[in-house]
Amino acid sequence: MKRRLTVSQRQAIVKWGCLLLSVLLLVSVFAAIPYIVRAIPHISGNTKRPLLQGTSAMGNGTPQYNLGSGEIDCSEPAPDEPVGEYEPEAPIPTPEASENDLPVLSSNLAWYEAGSVPELNIINRTKYNVVLADYLKKPFPIDCAIPDNEPLVLIIHTHGSESYLENGFDFYSPEESFRSTDESRGVVHIGEILCEKLNSLGINTVHDKTMYDIADFNKSYTYSREGIKKMLEKYPTVEFVIDLHRDSVFDSNDRNIKPLTTLNGKDCAQLMLVVGTDEGGSAHGGWRDNLTLATHLQQKMNDIYPTLARPINLRSAAFNQALTKGSLLLEVGSCGNTVEEAENAILLFAQVYASLIKENLK
């Protein structure tokens, strides 16, 4: 008499049989991989790369074929593309903030939005009643010929140690001083770019790289005044003086705000023209000439690169601007901006500044 298997025994046999079959199937798949690869040679290479909308991924006019999957089929080499030499670009590392680092927030401080009609605005911190439209009607305050081989513009830095954040950073350490004697990190570097660009545009320019705030910050304007006087004696053809700084902007919650706009597809630090007066007691009765220059320049920036400029800032201090009718203090971004954002902005400013001078001087 045959013994029947119990239900549990039958279930165990089925279970172990399925497990054995699965193992045999898996081993067969792995064993077949080399044969599959040899049968389809091109799948062992780089066959796909991301689709860059509107551009050539190789930068050489290579056609791109949208397969509807967000990728490009490269199994057939495109014309002029070296076979087997494509390597995907390595991702650019993004700096990571630590738990103690503080964030930087960006904001448009132009007082009007991109795409709207630019406006002439002023932050008036004086007792004087100023209407910028009236100053726009005034004649250009400088009346001379552009010298052929002598400088017309002087760039100096009363606060030459003012620095920016490194490229890629939107945060900073609580111990950050935003000052550095490394020229490449701060306003001296931006001044050098401005000098080179103006010279290339036919406006002869000299650059005093002295950091007048290093010896004694409280006497920096006294030191820079003597520096400007020496340069004016050395170069009597100079009519325009740019004291190039960077601002420091924090909101009511002590958050670091960087003035930022996008122009020509690049992030640019916003600029601010600061004009001094005699309200603080300085002998500067000609401050309206400086304001007239600033107003014409502000309007020019608004016309060519809307949102590049923040409102003009009128102050009670003179900022050494009594030395020439063409003196201005230029704030390029703030301590929250990166070096690259300041570089992008100053190149645009140079174009506007050179254009204004050429239009008004013969």
SERONU-800084 format. One record per residue (C-alpha): residue number from 1; x, z, y. Coordinates in Angstrom, 3 decimals, padded with zeros to 6 digits. Layout:
! residues N
r i:NUM | x:X | z:Z | y:Y
...
END
This chain:
! residues 362
r i:1 | x:000.000 | z:000.000 | y:000.000
r i:2 | x:001.498 | z:-001.160 | y:003.294
r i:3 | x:001.933 | z:001.340 | y:006.092
r i:4 | x:000.458 | z:000.319 | y:009.411
r i:5 | x:002.375 | z:000.758 | y:012.674
r i:6 | x:000.915 | z:003.160 | y:015.083
r i:7 | x:-000.129 | z:002.088 | y:018.583
r i:8 | x:002.861 | z:003.833 | y:020.188
r i:9 | x:005.242 | z:002.113 | y:017.792
r i:10 | x:003.829 | z:-001.332 | y:018.619
r i:11 | x:004.138 | z:-000.622 | y:022.358
r i:12 | x:007.775 | z:000.414 | y:021.942
r i:13 | x:008.604 | z:-002.814 | y:020.074
r i:14 | x:006.989 | z:-004.942 | y:022.798
r i:15 | x:008.827 | z:-002.998 | y:025.503
r i:16 | x:012.259 | z:-003.395 | y:023.917
r i:17 | x:011.589 | z:-007.026 | y:023.099
r i:18 | x:010.739 | z:-007.837 | y:026.750
r i:19 | x:013.848 | z:-006.009 | y:027.935
r i:20 | x:016.065 | z:-007.991 | y:025.542
r i:21 | x:014.455 | z:-011.263 | y:026.626
r i:22 | x:015.059 | z:-010.411 | y:030.325
r i:23 | x:018.730 | z:-009.663 | y:029.668
r i:24 | x:019.207 | z:-012.960 | y:027.809
r i:25 | x:017.487 | z:-014.872 | y:030.629
r i:26 | x:019.664 | z:-013.230 | y:033.321
r i:27 | x:022.864 | z:-014.000 | y:031.391
r i:28 | x:021.761 | z:-017.630 | y:031.031
r i:29 | x:021.184 | z:-017.992 | y:034.795
r i:30 | x:024.656 | z:-016.654 | y:035.679
r i:31 | x:026.262 | z:-018.890 | y:033.075
r i:32 | x:024.545 | z:-021.953 | y:034.559
r i:33 | x:025.707 | z:-021.391 | y:038.179
r i:34 | x:029.045 | z:-023.310 | y:037.885
r i:35 | x:027.229 | z:-026.334 | y:036.451
r i:36 | x:024.692 | z:-026.274 | y:039.267
r i:37 | x:027.450 | z:-026.058 | y:041.907
r i:38 | x:029.316 | z:-029.043 | y:040.439
r i:39 | x:026.095 | z:-031.034 | y:040.312
r i:40 | x:025.355 | z:-030.360 | y:044.010
r i:41 | x:028.790 | z:-030.184 | y:045.725
r i:42 | x:027.676 | z:-029.766 | y:049.319
r i:43 | x:025.968 | z:-026.395 | y:048.913
r i:44 | x:029.322 | z:-024.650 | y:048.615
r i:45 | x:030.192 | z:-025.468 | y:052.245
r i:46 | x:028.690 | z:-024.567 | y:055.657
r i:47 | x:025.475 | z:-026.569 | y:055.609
r i:48 | x:023.477 | z:-024.846 | y:058.329
r i:49 | x:024.130 | z:-023.663 | y:061.870
r i:50 | x:021.767 | z:-022.261 | y:064.495
r i:51 | x:019.864 | z:-024.716 | y:066.666
r i:52 | x:020.888 | z:-024.420 | y:070.331
r i:53 | x:017.932 | z:-025.677 | y:072.310
r i:54 | x:018.824 | z:-028.397 | y:074.790
r i:55 | x:022.571 | z:-028.336 | y:074.101
r i:56 | x:025.075 | z:-029.637 | y:071.626
r i:57 | x:026.438 | z:-026.905 | y:069.414
r i:58 | x:029.767 | z:-028.702 | y:069.203
r i:59 | x:029.874 | z:-029.582 | y:072.899
r i:60 | x:030.826 | z:-033.187 | y:072.155
r i:61 | x:027.504 | z:-034.982 | y:072.115
r i:62 | x:026.959 | z:-034.450 | y:068.357
r i:63 | x:023.310 | z:-035.242 | y:067.513
r i:64 | x:021.183 | z:-032.366 | y:066.310
r i:65 | x:018.267 | z:-032.755 | y:063.956
r i:66 | x:015.446 | z:-030.275 | y:064.108
r i:67 | x:014.079 | z:-029.786 | y:060.604
r i:68 | x:011.331 | z:-027.508 | y:061.813
r i:69 | x:013.037 | z:-024.470 | y:060.343
r i:70 | x:015.092 | z:-023.471 | y:063.398
r i:71 | x:018.247 | z:-024.827 | y:061.799
r i:72 | x:020.254 | z:-028.053 | y:061.707
r i:73 | x:021.048 | z:-029.900 | y:058.493
r i:74 | x:024.779 | z:-030.626 | y:058.332
r i:75 | x:024.900 | z:-031.757 | y:054.710
r i:76 | x:025.671 | z:-035.230 | y:056.072
r i:77 | x:028.518 | z:-035.100 | y:058.635
r i:78 | x:027.383 | z:-036.131 | y:062.122
r i:79 | x:029.389 | z:-038.803 | y:063.998
r i:80 | x:032.706 | z:-037.565 | y:065.465
r i:81 | x:032.380 | z:-034.169 | y:063.799
r i:82 | x:035.413 | z:-033.154 | y:061.688
r i:83 | x:034.281 | z:-032.626 | y:058.122
r i:84 | x:034.869 | z:-029.121 | y:056.793
r i:85 | x:036.265 | z:-027.787 | y:060.087
r i:86 | x:033.135 | z:-026.149 | y:061.496
r i:87 | x:033.426 | z:-022.408 | y:061.880
r i:88 | x:030.611 | z:-020.302 | y:063.381
r i:89 | x:031.552 | z:-018.523 | y:066.583
r i:90 | x:032.379 | z:-014.862 | y:066.190
r i:91 | x:029.851 | z:-012.625 | y:067.981
r i:92 | x:031.072 | z:-011.074 | y:071.221
r i:93 | x:031.269 | z:-007.316 | y:070.719
r i:94 | x:028.871 | z:-005.384 | y:072.916
r i:95 | x:030.133 | z:-002.089 | y:074.322
r i:96 | x:028.200 | z:000.877 | y:073.009
r i:97 | x:027.420 | z:003.906 | y:075.129
r i:98 | x:028.107 | z:007.400 | y:073.892
r i:99 | x:025.516 | z:010.137 | y:074.169
r i:100 | x:027.134 | z:011.419 | y:077.374
r i:101 | x:027.352 | z:008.069 | y:079.183
r i:102 | x:024.970 | z:007.280 | y:082.030
r i:103 | x:022.994 | z:004.016 | y:082.387
r i:104 | x:023.126 | z:001.478 | y:085.200
r i:105 | x:019.849 | z:-000.095 | y:086.330
r i:106 | x:019.664 | z:-003.480 | y:088.051
r i:107 | x:017.373 | z:-004.282 | y:090.970
r i:108 | x:016.714 | z:-007.074 | y:093.452
r i:109 | x:017.434 | z:-005.520 | y:096.863
r i:110 | x:016.848 | z:-008.641 | y:098.966
r i:111 | x:013.386 | z:-007.423 | y:100.087
r i:112 | x:011.784 | z:-010.650 | y:098.871
r i:113 | x:011.340 | z:-012.173 | y:095.444
r i:114 | x:013.044 | z:-015.224 | y:094.005
r i:115 | x:010.860 | z:-018.262 | y:094.600
r i:116 | x:009.257 | z:-016.889 | y:097.756
r i:117 | x:010.214 | z:-017.792 | y:101.325
r i:118 | x:013.444 | z:-015.958 | y:102.291
r i:119 | x:013.134 | z:-013.536 | y:105.171
r i:120 | x:015.529 | z:-012.222 | y:107.807
r i:121 | x:015.472 | z:-008.451 | y:107.405
r i:122 | x:017.474 | z:-005.610 | y:108.899
r i:123 | x:018.098 | z:-001.964 | y:108.068
r i:124 | x:018.495 | z:-000.568 | y:111.567
r i:125 | x:020.141 | z:002.860 | y:111.627
r i:126 | x:020.635 | z:002.845 | y:115.407
r i:127 | x:018.563 | z:003.503 | y:118.504
r i:128 | x:018.783 | z:-000.147 | y:119.542
r i:129 | x:015.708 | z:-002.364 | y:119.333
r i:130 | x:016.837 | z:-005.462 | y:117.447
r i:131 | x:014.835 | z:-008.572 | y:116.558
r i:132 | x:016.944 | z:-010.840 | y:114.359
r i:133 | x:014.937 | z:-013.936 | y:115.277
r i:134 | x:016.228 | z:-013.536 | y:118.832
r i:135 | x:019.823 | z:-013.404 | y:117.624
r i:136 | x:019.301 | z:-016.524 | y:115.549
r i:137 | x:018.544 | z:-018.365 | y:118.810
r i:138 | x:021.784 | z:-017.195 | y:120.417
r i:139 | x:024.728 | z:-019.629 | y:120.399
r i:140 | x:027.431 | z:-019.133 | y:117.789
r i:141 | x:029.767 | z:-016.465 | y:119.237
r i:142 | x:033.058 | z:-018.217 | y:118.355
r i:143 | x:034.059 | z:-021.303 | y:120.329
r i:144 | x:037.355 | z:-022.784 | y:119.193
r i:145 | x:038.803 | z:-025.573 | y:117.105
r i:146 | x:039.616 | z:-025.071 | y:113.421
r i:147 | x:043.425 | z:-024.859 | y:113.307
r i:148 | x:045.141 | z:-027.344 | y:110.995
r i:149 | x:048.005 | z:-025.263 | y:109.656
r i:150 | x:047.321 | z:-021.746 | y:110.940
r i:151 | x:044.912 | z:-019.139 | y:109.557
r i:152 | x:041.437 | z:-018.762 | y:110.978
r i:153 | x:040.167 | z:-015.971 | y:108.694
r i:154 | x:041.665 | z:-012.597 | y:107.770
r i:155 | x:040.470 | z:-010.599 | y:104.740
r i:156 | x:041.313 | z:-006.890 | y:104.609
r i:157 | x:040.155 | z:-003.829 | y:102.634
r i:158 | x:039.681 | z:-000.526 | y:104.431
r i:159 | x:038.614 | z:000.957 | y:101.087
r i:160 | x:040.833 | z:-001.112 | y:098.823
r i:161 | x:040.562 | z:001.224 | y:095.821
r i:162 | x:036.812 | z:000.607 | y:095.404
r i:163 | x:036.296 | z:-000.710 | y:091.871
r i:164 | x:033.641 | z:-002.206 | y:089.593
r i:165 | x:032.627 | z:-001.650 | y:085.992
r i:166 | x:034.338 | z:-003.703 | y:083.310
r i:167 | x:032.532 | z:-006.849 | y:082.170
r i:168 | x:029.781 | z:-006.206 | y:079.658
r i:169 | x:029.210 | z:-002.588 | y:080.658
r i:170 | x:025.821 | z:-001.345 | y:081.863
r i:171 | x:026.755 | z:002.310 | y:081.534
r i:172 | x:029.531 | z:004.596 | y:082.689
r i:173 | x:031.106 | z:007.964 | y:081.986
r i:174 | x:030.047 | z:010.957 | y:084.122
r i:175 | x:033.753 | z:011.337 | y:084.988
r i:176 | x:033.966 | z:007.760 | y:086.374
r i:177 | x:035.286 | z:007.805 | y:089.967
r i:178 | x:034.592 | z:004.104 | y:090.648
r i:179 | x:038.032 | z:003.867 | y:092.229
r i:180 | x:041.221 | z:002.338 | y:090.917
r i:181 | x:044.641 | z:001.252 | y:092.152
r i:182 | x:044.467 | z:-001.618 | y:089.647
r i:183 | x:043.781 | z:-004.642 | y:091.878
r i:184 | x:042.142 | z:-006.591 | y:089.049
r i:185 | x:039.302 | z:-004.059 | y:088.766
r i:186 | x:038.194 | z:-003.881 | y:092.374
r i:187 | x:037.611 | z:-005.361 | y:095.790
r i:188 | x:041.200 | z:-006.575 | y:096.269
r i:189 | x:040.689 | z:-008.950 | y:093.342
r i:190 | x:037.415 | z:-010.177 | y:094.862
r i:191 | x:039.161 | z:-010.630 | y:098.213
r i:192 | x:041.837 | z:-012.758 | y:096.573
r i:193 | x:039.202 | z:-015.017 | y:095.012
r i:194 | x:037.529 | z:-015.379 | y:098.419
r i:195 | x:040.864 | z:-016.197 | y:100.067
r i:196 | x:041.742 | z:-018.863 | y:097.510
r i:197 | x:038.290 | z:-020.441 | y:097.667
r i:198 | x:038.194 | z:-020.592 | y:101.468
r i:199 | x:041.645 | z:-022.181 | y:101.543
r i:200 | x:040.524 | z:-024.777 | y:099.010
r i:201 | x:037.517 | z:-025.540 | y:101.241
r i:202 | x:039.740 | z:-026.206 | y:104.258
r i:203 | x:039.364 | z:-022.822 | y:105.984
r i:204 | x:042.886 | z:-021.396 | y:106.284
r i:205 | x:042.733 | z:-017.740 | y:105.282
r i:206 | x:045.188 | z:-014.859 | y:104.886
r i:207 | x:044.638 | z:-011.801 | y:102.713
r i:208 | x:045.958 | z:-008.312 | y:103.407
r i:209 | x:045.916 | z:-006.575 | y:100.007
r i:210 | x:046.818 | z:-003.139 | y:101.384
r i:211 | x:044.617 | z:-000.315 | y:100.081
r i:212 | x:044.193 | z:001.610 | y:103.308
r i:213 | x:042.284 | z:004.453 | y:101.646
r i:214 | x:045.041 | z:005.577 | y:099.250
r i:215 | x:047.108 | z:007.790 | y:101.580
r i:216 | x:044.151 | z:009.586 | y:103.196
r i:217 | x:040.578 | z:008.418 | y:102.669
r i:218 | x:039.346 | z:010.131 | y:105.841
r i:219 | x:041.825 | z:008.117 | y:107.920
r i:220 | x:041.284 | z:004.791 | y:106.173
r i:221 | x:039.616 | z:003.099 | y:109.175
r i:222 | x:042.408 | z:004.342 | y:111.444
r i:223 | x:044.982 | z:002.846 | y:109.089
r i:224 | x:043.108 | z:-000.428 | y:108.616
r i:225 | x:042.677 | z:-000.781 | y:112.395
r i:226 | x:046.439 | z:-000.743 | y:112.805
r i:227 | x:046.733 | z:-003.200 | y:109.943
r i:228 | x:044.283 | z:-005.613 | y:111.576
r i:229 | x:046.099 | z:-005.389 | y:114.904
r i:230 | x:049.407 | z:-006.261 | y:113.243
r i:231 | x:047.866 | z:-009.246 | y:111.461
r i:232 | x:046.248 | z:-010.486 | y:114.676
r i:233 | x:049.621 | z:-010.278 | y:116.416
r i:234 | x:051.254 | z:-012.154 | y:113.561
r i:235 | x:048.466 | z:-014.745 | y:113.337
r i:236 | x:046.980 | z:-015.215 | y:116.832
r i:237 | x:044.743 | z:-018.058 | y:115.595
r i:238 | x:042.618 | z:-015.655 | y:113.506
r i:239 | x:039.080 | z:-015.452 | y:114.884
r i:240 | x:037.230 | z:-014.041 | y:111.856
r i:241 | x:037.922 | z:-010.753 | y:110.076
r i:242 | x:036.174 | z:-009.810 | y:106.812
r i:243 | x:036.545 | z:-006.189 | y:105.752
r i:244 | x:035.536 | z:-006.527 | y:102.105
r i:245 | x:034.003 | z:-003.501 | y:100.335
r i:246 | x:031.630 | z:-002.725 | y:097.489
r i:247 | x:028.602 | z:-000.480 | y:098.005
r i:248 | x:027.404 | z:002.589 | y:096.087
r i:249 | x:023.643 | z:002.668 | y:095.408
r i:250 | x:021.798 | z:005.542 | y:093.742
r i:251 | x:018.046 | z:006.219 | y:093.729
r i:252 | x:016.248 | z:009.503 | y:094.422
r i:253 | x:016.765 | z:010.528 | y:090.779
r i:254 | x:020.522 | z:009.953 | y:091.115
r i:255 | x:020.403 | z:006.852 | y:088.930
r i:256 | x:023.055 | z:004.190 | y:089.508
r i:257 | x:021.435 | z:000.977 | y:090.799
r i:258 | x:023.280 | z:-002.326 | y:090.921
r i:259 | x:021.916 | z:-005.036 | y:093.262
r i:260 | x:021.622 | z:-008.127 | y:091.094
r i:261 | x:020.242 | z:-011.647 | y:091.246
r i:262 | x:020.591 | z:-014.786 | y:089.134
r i:263 | x:021.845 | z:-017.955 | y:090.829
r i:264 | x:023.002 | z:-021.178 | y:089.192
r i:265 | x:022.313 | z:-019.510 | y:085.857
r i:266 | x:024.769 | z:-016.668 | y:086.490
r i:267 | x:024.292 | z:-012.990 | y:087.263
r i:268 | x:025.518 | z:-012.311 | y:090.781
r i:269 | x:026.020 | z:-009.075 | y:092.659
r i:270 | x:023.978 | z:-009.106 | y:095.850
r i:271 | x:025.826 | z:-008.974 | y:099.169
r i:272 | x:025.209 | z:-007.018 | y:102.360
r i:273 | x:026.534 | z:-007.633 | y:105.862
r i:274 | x:027.221 | z:-004.420 | y:107.800
r i:275 | x:027.429 | z:-004.613 | y:111.600
r i:276 | x:028.761 | z:-001.798 | y:113.759
r i:277 | x:027.760 | z:-000.814 | y:117.308
r i:278 | x:028.933 | z:001.477 | y:120.099
r i:279 | x:026.222 | z:004.079 | y:119.470
r i:280 | x:028.728 | z:006.409 | y:117.825
r i:281 | x:030.938 | z:006.473 | y:120.932
r i:282 | x:033.384 | z:003.646 | y:120.181
r i:283 | x:034.305 | z:001.174 | y:122.916
r i:284 | x:032.427 | z:-001.720 | y:121.345
r i:285 | x:030.260 | z:-003.285 | y:124.012
r i:286 | x:030.502 | z:-006.675 | y:122.325
r i:287 | x:028.761 | z:-005.673 | y:119.093
r i:288 | x:025.963 | z:-008.152 | y:119.749
r i:289 | x:028.451 | z:-010.977 | y:119.171
r i:290 | x:029.148 | z:-009.589 | y:115.716
r i:291 | x:025.416 | z:-009.266 | y:115.058
r i:292 | x:024.855 | z:-012.857 | y:116.189
r i:293 | x:027.459 | z:-014.046 | y:113.690
r i:294 | x:025.905 | z:-011.911 | y:110.949
r i:295 | x:022.425 | z:-013.266 | y:111.692
r i:296 | x:023.555 | z:-016.886 | y:111.500
r i:297 | x:025.428 | z:-016.139 | y:108.276
r i:298 | x:022.479 | z:-014.265 | y:106.776
r i:299 | x:020.158 | z:-017.171 | y:107.532
r i:300 | x:022.625 | z:-019.596 | y:105.968
r i:301 | x:022.809 | z:-017.516 | y:102.767
r i:302 | x:019.009 | z:-017.338 | y:102.662
r i:303 | x:018.760 | z:-021.122 | y:103.032
r i:304 | x:021.354 | z:-022.055 | y:100.406
r i:305 | x:021.235 | z:-019.155 | y:097.933
r i:306 | x:017.991 | z:-017.173 | y:098.340
r i:307 | x:018.228 | z:-013.526 | y:097.162
r i:308 | x:022.037 | z:-013.542 | y:097.377
r i:309 | x:021.939 | z:-011.326 | y:100.491
r i:310 | x:020.393 | z:-007.948 | y:101.045
r i:311 | x:019.125 | z:-007.116 | y:104.568
r i:312 | x:021.695 | z:-006.804 | y:107.365
r i:313 | x:022.725 | z:-003.180 | y:107.905
r i:314 | x:023.141 | z:-002.120 | y:111.570
r i:315 | x:025.105 | z:001.105 | y:112.031
r i:316 | x:026.220 | z:003.442 | y:114.817
r i:317 | x:029.914 | z:003.342 | y:113.799
r i:318 | x:032.047 | z:000.429 | y:115.015
r i:319 | x:034.028 | z:-000.241 | y:111.793
r i:320 | x:036.912 | z:-001.792 | y:113.810
r i:321 | x:034.674 | z:-004.753 | y:114.674
r i:322 | x:035.516 | z:-004.593 | y:118.390
r i:323 | x:038.833 | z:-006.306 | y:117.603
r i:324 | x:037.238 | z:-009.779 | y:117.295
r i:325 | x:033.855 | z:-011.401 | y:117.884
r i:326 | x:034.031 | z:-012.679 | y:114.328
r i:327 | x:034.434 | z:-009.322 | y:112.578
r i:328 | x:032.076 | z:-008.290 | y:109.773
r i:329 | x:032.004 | z:-005.747 | y:106.989
r i:330 | x:030.962 | z:-007.354 | y:103.702
r i:331 | x:029.636 | z:-005.266 | y:100.813
r i:332 | x:029.986 | z:-007.198 | y:097.543
r i:333 | x:027.678 | z:-005.522 | y:095.048
r i:334 | x:027.913 | z:-001.839 | y:094.232
r i:335 | x:029.766 | z:000.485 | y:091.879
r i:336 | x:027.245 | z:-000.407 | y:089.159
r i:337 | x:028.101 | z:-004.101 | y:089.176
r i:338 | x:030.690 | z:-005.625 | y:086.882
r i:339 | x:033.786 | z:-007.503 | y:088.005
r i:340 | x:032.271 | z:-010.776 | y:086.786
r i:341 | x:029.066 | z:-010.279 | y:088.774
r i:342 | x:031.128 | z:-009.717 | y:091.927
r i:343 | x:033.264 | z:-012.801 | y:091.171
r i:344 | x:030.177 | z:-014.992 | y:090.791
r i:345 | x:028.758 | z:-013.742 | y:094.073
r i:346 | x:031.896 | z:-014.168 | y:096.185
r i:347 | x:032.319 | z:-017.806 | y:095.129
r i:348 | x:028.831 | z:-018.560 | y:096.456
r i:349 | x:029.531 | z:-016.622 | y:099.639
r i:350 | x:032.717 | z:-018.632 | y:100.224
r i:351 | x:030.751 | z:-021.881 | y:100.147
r i:352 | x:028.207 | z:-020.575 | y:102.665
r i:353 | x:030.846 | z:-019.059 | y:104.941
r i:354 | x:032.977 | z:-022.210 | y:105.019
r i:355 | x:029.907 | z:-024.348 | y:105.672
r i:356 | x:028.845 | z:-022.145 | y:108.600
r i:357 | x:032.280 | z:-022.309 | y:110.208
r i:358 | x:032.563 | z:-026.082 | y:109.825
r i:359 | x:029.112 | z:-026.591 | y:111.348
r i:360 | x:029.925 | z:-024.551 | y:114.440
r i:361 | x:033.643 | z:-025.147 | y:115.067
r i:362 | x:035.240 | z:-028.519 | y:115.667
END
